[in-house]
Amino acid sequence: MLAPVIPHLSIAIDTGGTFTDCVYRNRGRIEVLKLPSTPDDPSRAILEAVRRVCELVPARRVEVRHGTTVATNALLERKGARVAFVTTAGFEDTLAIARQARPNLYDWNQHRPAPITSLTFGVPERIAPDGSVLLAPSKSALANLRGAINDSEAESIAVSLLFSFANSAHEQAVAEALASLRLPISLSHQILPEFREYERGSTVALNAYLAPRMQSYIRALERGLEKRSAALSIMQSSGGILSAASAAREPVRTILSGPAGGVIGALSVARIAGIDRILTFDMGGTSTDVALLDANREPPTTSEGQVEGLPVSIPMLDIHTAGAGGGSLAWMDSAGALHAGPQSAGADPGPACYGRGERATVTDANLVLGRLHPDYFLGGAMRLDEARAHKALSAIPHRSFASLEHFAEGIIRVANARMESALRRVSVERGFDPRTFTLLAFGGAGPLHACALAESLGIRRVLIPAAPGALSALGILDADLRREFSRTVMLAPASPQISEVFPALEAEARAAFASESARPILKRSADLRYHGQGYELRIDWSADAFSRFHKLHEQTYGYSDAARSVEIVTLRVQAIARSPKPHVPQAKKGSESCAPFIAQSHRAMSGNTHRIFENGRWRKAALYDRAQLAPGNRLTGPAVIAELSATTYLPTGWEASIDAQSNLILTPNARSRQ
Amino acid sequence: MTTNRQLDPAEIAVIGHALHSVAVEMGAALRRTSFSPNIKERRDYSSAIFSAEGYLIAMGDDMPVHLGSMPMSVAAALADLRLMPGDVALLNDPYRGGTHLPDITMVAPVFIPGRRRAAFYVANRAHHADVGGMYPGSMGPCREIAQEGIRIPPVKLMNSGKMDTQLLATILANVRTPREREGDLTAQLGACRIGATRMLELVDRFTHPRLVAAVAAMLSGSERLMQNVLASLPAGEWSAEDFLDDDGVIPDPIAIRVKIATDPKRRRATVDFAGTDPQVPGSINAVYAITWSAVFYVFRCLLPAEAIATAALMRPVNVLAPEGSIVNARPPAAVAGGNVETSQRIVDTLMRALAPAIPDRIPAASSGTMNNLTIGGIDPRSGQPFTYYETIAGGLGASPQSAGASGHHAHMTNSLNTPVEALEYAYPFRMIRYGIRPNSGGAGKHRGGDGLIREIELLGDAQVTLLADRRATSPWGLNGGAPGEKGKTLIVRSGEDENLPGKCTRELKRGTRIRIESPGGGAWKTKS
């Protein structure tokens, strides 16, 4: 029977290192499709996924929303374009000097990462801080610049002149002079009209570095999608979705494309489950991304992000990354202190138990402790080698531990300490009490460590969404069209200029969204600080903005001073066009009683008793297949819950229930609550 | 969980991370709320946590020169004052726990409610852009400490939660930019408050006895780490000397001499500065805390990565510095440059001594000066006084492993630059040029890093003070590698340039330009 043709189909596709996750809605139901990634040309797996979905669900209009690692990988592998960096004469070394500091205080051989280009050009021109012109670029200087760049074999151009945000005329003149070269050109007053020349220059140079590759990638994808007349949009680091054309122009906005999808996915899971405050915990193989979110608000963004030691100052979701994941290596220093990471076994050779690596990782420790089951990893697609894991752990001297299993527990605790620091960084260190949050754990390894982390942070509830591995794709499916427009102004609170800048930003926003055929909701905000400070707090713009600033300063930093004058540093307009978020139907309720279920599932999965090592001793544990759990089921720890994309470890003292959306809700049981 | 359970290495690591987070958070709070570009943009500050006995148990990734001197500040505050709940001590006297006068340190006790003795101390130190004295910026060529600025022994700025407004008024009356100082001091107080709050949260979470047990384990762990490093060194006596150009008063070089005796069997080392020149009339005398910090820094660099860094690292290392010498100055010697210039030369001397002992570890000399530039005057835009302070990075020395990097801060400092756009908003200056100084690194198999050129035009009349070195001697190379280029300072007026000495002060007119060219790093090995 032919499937009926539906009017509109949205497909979200998240490219990962191993799998390309594809999520779409079929008559209200979320469907997941997982294909092996094609790293040499990621578009192959994407087009294949689209082909399969379109055959299953024919639609008149198809929209493909994509979370991409093209920008991230080009940056990590340093495989971007040859960039000509154009700046004010006398400041050609801005990128090389950075902020003149070294990255590690106590290592004589660790220097700053090299800038992404050393091909720099100075233009004799100067704008003053107030925007007035001190020296205009001459026609001959611009002609010389064009000649020099033409001879340099540059593939992309970045322009970042001093004080361009105060007056963009000179950058525009440079752009006009270089237009005939027909190269992608990134202008600082368009990409990041804010002060601090190194951070702005770095962001614009990165954009230029990524532009040619992103442009050809998107062109290839669009060609492939043409025959289905599917529209393409791309997930940005800010958590919003952007048309493919915008992403091709400003690829620096996509560096955190994947992790941003995870945050947005977590947010929609929390909203549907009716949970307000969440800490997201996305633990993968080499790193862990965490974020603090209020489900009633827009996710917070930061402008102080860094990727590979290079600043990226466009707004990105405030995601903190810790250098610990399942692949983190365990090691002992000469004084007998135990460490986990930051070095990682990576994808190759991977943890010892994957069969190629020799060195012990966090994943190996989890296997030794029985928290991973060797037969049910990746839904049984890959058998884990227990003997190898034991051998790798034994190779590390561990006399200070009572047994190898005690040592494995030690490795887990040290790895957890790193991730806990990351969770603290986004919560405690910003004045939020983690005990009042739900820990939302996903990624391949998140559900294994979630309860232990919750315990050390005093968190009383952990949520593991359905298909924790595909949450990023789900987030991309739900993401709104979103972009921020900003300008550094340095104004006093009563300045009449405020009422000129906001409407100008809003006009810019409407024009940009018109080209994406969307009408945005606009929201004003401002970065405020006490006059003379160097860092700002972002405040929603309204009549009481300044009194809210004093209050927030008190809350964040331990003091406020209403007598000090306040300065408006940057004005911002956030433009959002909401994506429709269909109601998620509730799954069918399962049996209330749990006892028969445990027995059944247990038999179904392993046929014999599973054992885990916990708090210094071995004990029996139940083993569940998550696919067989239904809303209403209740489980008691210790238990291991396996599914295709992740394994959940439910320790003694914890219990789990399945909610109406098939989320696993883990809570400490009544006895351990005392 | 029980409190008397034996701690294992994992638990100690967890608590170590938690303590480090508190120190980092104190620093972040200070940076985000301070007012002077030197603190907010350049991060010229440190923050640290101390045990009840005053041992340093955690420090932010801040300024190495403060490593050793922070514990001495806490010791001085505890010796002079009985710190009660709600008290905060303040000090800057280099002869009683300080380093040089612009560095103002605050120390706050952390009391567990109901206990009579402080359980921990939190402290932070920030370099204030002016603390009075003869020259704007308080970093000028003085002859005695009384000329360098206001000198504050350990005193209580907060008394049982109440600010001593008379003390604050006295301090503010003695500085050139009181509004900015008040803001920065408030930011330091806020950071102490945040640190103390977080420490109490750790007590809630881990319990006090377990924290104390973990701290004891961390201290003995760091001691063992250092002992293992010392056990890996060859036995012997390793001597070296190096020179500061002059003290800005008498045009003679000043020698620093060191002998490092390594005893791998007993896992100890003695560092003896006997033979170092006596203290000088100019302002480059270093107090003992700085010398100790420099030794601490060099030995810390020999440790493996990710080491738990507590004060106990230095237990196996004995540091002897003759009293009244340039590395252990006595009052009334002027000391502004001891912290920033002499500290770097002490490191150079120590590394020169260690190079033959561990030739595969030690790099050639880095720029060896912080090129301290202070400018003060009245801002014609506002009519208000201003003081600007900045240090300028140079080239790093090449190592057996790699070429030296260009435009990096070396060794005892790691402060950031002031962004050009932040600088021109804050001060009546125009930046003319900021770039790498080509070919200033030494030539060799591994090249030394290049220094920097920074050229500033004054938009109003101002007093300009320079405190810099390596203008007469060069950063040395190793194994036949060439030395780095010496530093240079020029006053650029229409027509003629004037070469300035390394340590001097000048009243300059609007429109004058100052150009600093910082030294390059030494090279490693002859080019084959």
Interface residues (C-beta under 8 A of the other chain):
Chain A: G90 F91 E92 D93 T94 A96 I97 R99 Q100 A101 R102 L105 Y106 D107 W108 N109 H111 R112 A128 P129 L134 L162 F163 F195 R196 E197 Y198 E199 D333 S334 A335 G336 A337 L338 H339 S400 F401 H406 E409 G410 I411 R413 V414 N416 A417 R418 E420 S421 R424 R425 V428 E429 S456 G458 M490 Y530 G532 Q533 G534 Y535 H553 T556 Y557 G558 Y559 D561 R564
Chain B: D8 P9 A10 E11 I12 A13 V14 H17 A18 S21 E25 A28 A29 R31 R32 T33 S34 F35 S36 P37 K40 E41 D61 P64 R179 E180 G183 T186 A187 L189 G190 A191 R193 I194 T197 R198 E201 R205 G221 S222 R224 L225 N228 Y297 R300 C301 L303 P304 A305 E306 A307 I308 R361 P363 I392 A393 L396 G397 S399 Q401 S402 A405 S406 G407 H408 H409 A410 N414 S415 L416 N417 P419 V420 E421 A422 E424 Y425 R430 M431 I432 R433 Y434 G435 I436 L452 E455
